């Protein structure tokens, strides 16, 4: 598996109208809609195919379209727009059945009012100002999630907002029927990495199933020496490697063993059509090393990963990888590891024992072999690198009992104050928004995990759109966050979800 090609997905451009205005007007409506759909399909900001669908003018047509969308595997969502007035009772039966994400575009075909020539024909053709209000009402009345995008359709910011939503819809589609493999169980006694896998499958569409690490060992042990030679050569061509790790070197065998594990993992994941996996250092029976470089390189190829059995982060990371496909900047599994509490600039050093994705590497990673203090296994091979400065975010998906919660903290990656030559793992150093104290207090009040999906490609808008589609509780800790405001949001959400979910998910 390589990065997801988002052009395989379609978003359908849907226009609502009715027969009140006569066939001539409807013809123009269709022509205008086609022009907009064509422009969106060609827009660099919109990464998926945009497909024009005939203008909907009757309840039966709306219902048929919604059913068609549900059954079309390439269709990841609808962009709806009411160019003219589309009475919304026409939409009720269709929307009741619709199971695809929706972005409601509130735009107008003509940008400007032609002041000197405006007449009723112009008014009838450019009435989204009230047509889309009727359309918005029915979504709100039916308590249905959607993204509302407002502005002139040719504006870059409008196309960018739709593009962000398309990415979120693609990640949602990718989750439907996805499989994640959990080698071993959870790290013993750890709470936040646990969760209700049945609820997750019901709500999110992906399955998480456990496998004995022996199943993986079998795959690892059947790797051919020739395949190992080839992969080790690829390592040597791709990464910096010390002489004693190269063929003939004293510790070359550690690298070969790591390559064997990578090949075994890849074979296992491919055979089961898995989109991600978890490992746990407490259950590595028969594996010589904790998977390090293998987890790193599999992440770089788009697989989700969670350490210590953290399947929620593995699935979230996979979704983030799909959303980020083709965007500049990387996306990785991450852990808040240690702090720099200097009052002149408080910072977080994010890392993990080994498993950070080289998509966030600043330059060529270095392949190193060092002892690992835990797990009692042979010294594992890992890629070591730092992360370029710039805006980023950390996202955490947790199970709070009656719902799942997505927390996002916007951060700014900074250059470390000094080189860290003795640190044997990949790392990123960042400053939290709005500040260290507020961000960490909000995160901790919100129950956010120590594991996250970290991204320099995505913005909070991607995660918010994804949460809207997935019907997830979404909490942003950004530049405007305050602890007291955040506590109030948590408390009001408790009431909202208690009422909204009834007996729970
Ligand atoms: Mn961890």
Boltz pocket constraint, residues with backbone or C-beta under 6 A from the ligand:
constraints:
  - pocket:
      binder: B
      contacts: [[A, 307], [A, 308], [A, 335], [A, 352], [A, 451]]
      max_distance: 6.0
